[in-house]
């Protein structure tokens, strides 16, 4: 660090909005002008940027990661008190650790197991024989169906649904016959699941979310999907049933994968890109047309229909030129 080690700060804020008593961070060169003008008491930055800020500094190898860790020091989420709220409905065969916090109107079905220091927010439902590991934080109105196994230190935000039936039906002469979903859901340690995200139970076998996965709000995971460790998915991403996604993959907003394919480790699907076949080579994949003004976009989209015809004409011309030379 650089500066007075006894300096005290009481909060975190952006470079633009920070006051004299707040800590900020600089992790993007686009904000260099704000760095020069900030009123922050101190700034987290890298050694390469320290000369651009004359004040007290916390020097880190990765300023954004250091900022992320600093946020834990200032979090203002109310702490839940251990115990069971009088309005909670708990089956006599469910087991709840003494230091868990069970909020108002929570329901816990037969055979469920709630671990040490688990917090269940108001209105949350835990189905029969489901297991929630130590130090999980489940927000209000989360629905956890039966036979869902959740590891330790998992965070699930409001409105999420784990273990609903996968979308399985067989067509019998034009009428749909339901395929009952007989598997469960397994969530690894350290997973975070966003608000209104849905993870379907397996048809046969389990849907598996491995350790360290982060899912944004409104993500859909189909039945029997497996997401590899530390994979991240932004809002409205979706993975169709029976697809395997490797470790450390990234799915941007509205991206996804079709069913019954395999995606290798370290794949990035850019916004609105659908991975329509198995991917064996790590790297970034894109689809759809780039943003443009609507009239130009429509002209480009119309020409896409003629690409094959144009390619054939170009090939024909190349062959003709080759013959003449």
C-alpha positions in Angstrom: 0.0 0.0 0.0 0.9 3.7 -0.2 -0.1 6.3 2.3 -1.1 6.4 6.0 -1.8 2.9 7.3 -4.1 4.3 9.9 -6.4 5.9 7.4 -10.1 4.8 8.0 -12.7 4.4 5.3 -16.4 3.8 6.0 -17.7 2.6 2.6 -17.0 1.8 -1.1 -18.1 3.8 -4.1 -17.3 4.6 -7.7 -14.5 6.9 -8.7 -17.0 9.5 -9.8 -19.2 9.4 -6.7 -16.8 8.5 -3.9 -16.5 11.0 -1.0 -13.5 11.8 1.2 -14.3 8.9 3.5 -14.8 6.2 0.9 -12.6 3.6 -0.9 -12.8 3.2 -4.6 -11.1 1.2 -7.3 -9.6 1.6 -10.8 -9.7 -1.4 -13.1 -10.6 0.0 -16.5 -8.6 2.5 -18.4 -11.8 4.1 -19.7 -12.1 5.8 -16.3 -8.6 7.3 -16.1 -10.0 10.8 -16.2 -12.3 10.0 -13.2 -9.2 8.5 -11.4 -7.5 11.9 -11.7 -10.6 13.8 -10.4 -11.9 11.4 -7.7 -12.5 12.5 -4.1 -12.0 9.0 -2.7 -10.0 8.7 0.4 -8.0 5.8 -1.2 -8.1 3.8 -4.4 -7.4 0.1 -5.2 -5.3 -0.1 -8.3 -2.3 -1.9 -9.8 1.3 -1.0 -9.7 1.1 0.0 -13.3 -1.5 2.6 -12.5 -0.3 4.0 -9.2 1.5 7.0 -10.8 -1.8 8.2 -12.1 -3.2 8.8 -8.6 -1.4 10.9 -6.1 -3.3 9.9 -3.0 -3.4 6.8 -0.7 -3.6 3.6 -2.6 -4.0 -0.2 -2.1 -1.8 -1.8 -4.7 -3.0 -5.2 -6.0 -2.1 -7.5 -8.9 -5.7 -7.5 -10.0 -7.6 -4.4 -8.9 -11.0 -5.8 -9.8 -10.5 -9.0 -7.8 -9.2 -6.9 -4.8 -12.3 -4.7 -5.0 -14.5 -7.8 -5.1 -12.9 -9.1 -1.9 -13.2 -5.6 -0.3 -17.0 -5.6 -0.8 -17.3 -8.4 1.8 -16.1 -5.9 4.4 -18.9 -3.5 3.7 -21.9 -5.8 3.0 -25.1 -4.6 4.7 -27.3 -7.6 4.4 -29.2 -8.1 7.6 -28.0 -11.1 9.7 -30.6 -13.7 10.3 -30.9 -15.0 13.9 -30.8 -18.7 14.4 -33.9 -20.5 15.3 -37.2 -21.5 13.8 -40.0 -18.9 13.2 -43.3 -19.9 14.8 -45.1 -19.8 11.5 -42.7 -22.3 9.8 -44.2 -25.7 9.0 -41.7 -28.5 9.5 -42.3 -32.2 9.2 -41.4 -34.2 12.3 -38.9 -36.3 10.3 -37.0 -33.3 9.0 -33.7 -32.6 10.6 -32.5 -29.0 11.2 -29.2 -27.9 12.7 -29.6 -26.0 15.9 -27.8 -22.9 14.5 -29.9 -22.7 11.3 -32.2 -19.8 10.7 -35.7 -20.7 9.5 -37.8 -17.7 8.5 -41.5 -17.0 8.5 -43.8 -19.3 6.5 -41.0 -21.7 5.5 -42.1 -25.3 4.8 -39.8 -28.3 5.2 -41.1 -31.7 4.1 -40.4 -35.2 5.4 -36.8 -36.4 5.6 -35.2 -33.1 4.6 -31.9 -32.2 6.1 -30.9 -28.6 6.8 -27.2 -28.0 7.7 -25.3 -25.8 10.1 -25.8 -22.0 9.8 -28.2 -22.4 6.8 -30.5 -19.4 6.3 -34.0 -20.1 4.8 -35.8 -16.9 3.8 -39.5 -16.2 4.3 -41.8 -18.4 2.2 -39.2 -20.8 1.0 -40.2 -24.4 0.5 -37.9 -27.5 0.9 -39.2 -30.7 -0.5 -39.0 -34.2 0.9 -35.6 -35.8 1.3 -33.7 -32.7 0.1 -30.4 -31.8 1.7 -29.0 -28.3 2.2 -25.4 -28.2 3.2 -23.7 -25.9 5.8 -23.5 -22.1 5.3 -26.1 -21.9 2.5 -28.2 -18.7 2.2 -31.6 -19.3 0.6 -33.5 -16.1 0.0 -37.3 -15.6 0.3 -39.7 -17.6 -1.9 -37.3 -20.1 -3.3 -38.8 -23.5 -4.2 -36.7 -26.6 -3.7 -38.5 -29.7 -4.8 -37.9 -33.2 -3.4 -34.6 -35.1 -3.8 -32.5 -32.0 -4.3 -29.0 -32.1 -2.9 -27.3 -28.8 -2.3 -23.6 -28.5 -1.2 -22.1 -26.0 1.2 -21.9 -22.2 0.9 -24.5 -22.0 -1.9 -26.4 -18.8 -2.4 -29.9 -19.0 -4.0 -31.8 -15.8 -4.7 -35.6 -15.2 -4.6 -37.9 -16.9 -7.0 -35.5 -19.7 -8.1 -36.9 -23.1 -8.6 -34.8 -26.2 -8.2 -36.1 -29.7 -9.2 -39.2 -28.9 -11.2 -40.0 -31.5 -13.9 -37.9 -31.4 -17.0 -39.7 -30.8 -20.3 -40.2 -34.4 -21.3 -43.1 -35.7 -23.4 -43.7 -38.4 -26.0 -46.0 -37.9 -28.9 -48.6 -40.6 -29.2 -50.5 -40.0 -32.5 -50.7 -36.2 -31.8 -51.3 -36.4 -28.1 -48.6 -35.7 -25.6 -47.7 -38.4 -23.0 -45.9 -37.1 -20.0 -42.5 -38.6 -19.2 -42.3 -38.6 -15.4 -38.9 -37.2 -14.2 -37.4 -39.7 -11.9 -34.0 -38.1 -11.2 -32.9 -35.3 -8.9 -30.7 -32.2 -8.8 -27.2 -32.0 -7.4 -25.7 -28.6 -6.6 -22.0 -28.4 -5.8 -20.2 -26.2 -3.2 -19.9 -22.5 -3.6 -22.6 -22.1 -6.3 -24.6 -18.9 -6.7 -28.0 -19.1 -8.4 -29.8 -15.9 -9.4 -33.4 -14.8 -9.0 -36.0 -16.6 -11.0 -33.5 -19.1 -12.4 -34.9 -22.6 -12.9 -33.0 -25.9 -12.8 -35.0 -29.0 -13.9 -34.6 -32.4 -12.3 -33.3 -35.2 -14.3 -35.5 -37.6 -16.2 -33.2 -40.6 -15.3 -30.2 -39.7 -13.2 -29.5 -36.2 -11.9 -29.1 -32.7 -13.3 -25.7 -31.6 -11.9 -24.3 -28.1 -11.3 -20.7 -28.5 -10.2 -18.8 -26.4 -7.7 -18.2 -22.7 -8.2 -20.8 -22.3 -11.0 -22.5 -18.8 -11.1 -25.9 -18.4 -12.7 -27.5 -15.0 -13.3 -31.2 -14.2 -13.0 -33.6 -15.9 -15.4 -31.3 -18.7 -16.5 -32.9 -22.0 -17.6 -31.1 -25.4 -17.1 -32.8 -28.4 -18.7 -33.0 -31.9 -17.3 -29.9 -34.0 -17.1 -27.6 -31.1 -17.9 -24.2 -31.1 -16.4 -22.4 -27.7 -15.9 -18.7 -28.0 -15.2 -16.9 -26.2 -12.4 -16.7 -22.4 -12.4 -18.9 -22.0 -15.5 -20.7 -18.6 -15.6 -24.0 -17.9 -17.3 -25.6 -14.4 -17.7 -29.3 -13.6 -17.7 -31.6 -15.4 -20.1 -29.0 -18.0 -21.0 -30.4 -21.5 -21.4 -29.0 -25.0 -21.8 -31.3 -27.7 -23.3 -31.6 -31.2 -21.8 -28.9 -33.8 -21.6 -26.1 -31.4 -22.6 -22.7 -31.4 -20.9 -20.9 -28.1 -20.4 -17.2 -28.2 -19.4 -15.3 -26.2 -16.8 -14.7 -22.5 -16.9 -17.1 -21.8 -19.7 -18.9 -18.4 -20.1 -22.3 -17.9 -21.6 -23.2 -14.2 -22.2 -26.8 -12.9 -22.1 -29.4 -14.9 -24.2 -26.8 -17.4 -25.3 -27.1 -21.2 -24.8 -26.8 -24.6 -26.2 -29.1 -27.1 -27.8 -29.8 -30.5 -26.3 -27.7 -33.7 -26.3 -24.4 -32.0 -27.2 -21.0 -31.7 -25.4 -19.2 -28.5 -24.8 -15.5 -28.7 -23.9 -13.7 -26.6 -21.2 -13.0 -22.9 -21.6 -15.6 -22.1 -24.2 -17.2 -18.6 -24.4 -20.6 -18.1 -26.1 -21.1 -14.5 -26.9 -24.5 -12.8 -26.5 -27.3 -14.5 -28.3 -25.1 -17.3 -29.6 -26.6 -20.7 -29.6 -24.1 -23.6 -29.6 -25.9 -25.9 -32.1 -23.4 -28.7 -32.1 -20.7 -30.3 -29.9 -17.7 -28.1 -29.3 -14.3 -29.7 -29.0 -12.0 -26.6 -29.4 -11.8 -24.0 -26.6 -12.3 -20.5 -27.6 -15.0 -17.8 -28.3 -18.0 -18.5 -30.4 -20.5 -15.9 -31.9 -23.7 -15.9 -33.9 -26.4 -13.5 -35.1 -25.9 -10.2 -36.9 -24.1 -7.4 -35.2 -26.1 -4.4 -34.1 -26.6 -1.7 -36.7 -29.2 1.0 -37.6 -32.4 -0.8 -38.5 -32.5 0.0 -42.2 -28.9 -1.2 -42.7 -29.5 -4.2 -40.6 -32.5 -5.2 -42.7 -30.5 -4.9 -45.9 -27.7 -7.1 -44.5 -30.2 -9.6 -43.2 -31.9 -9.8 -46.6 -28.6 -10.5 -48.3 -27.8 -13.4 -46.0 -30.4 -15.3 -48.0 -28.3 -15.0 -51.1 -24.9 -16.0 -49.6 -24.9 -19.5 -51.0 -25.9 -18.2 -54.5 -23.2 -15.6 -54.4 -20.6 -18.1 -53.2 -21.4 -20.4 -56.1 -21.1 -17.5 -58.6 -17.8 -16.5 -57.2 -16.5 -20.0 -57.3 -17.7 -20.3 -61.0 -15.9 -17.1 -61.8 -12.7 -18.2 -60.1 -12.8 -21.5 -62.1 -13.3 -19.6 -65.3 -10.4 -17.2 -64.6 -8.2 -20.2 -63.7 -9.1 -21.9 -67.0 -8.3 -18.7 -69.1 -5.0 -18.1 -67.4 
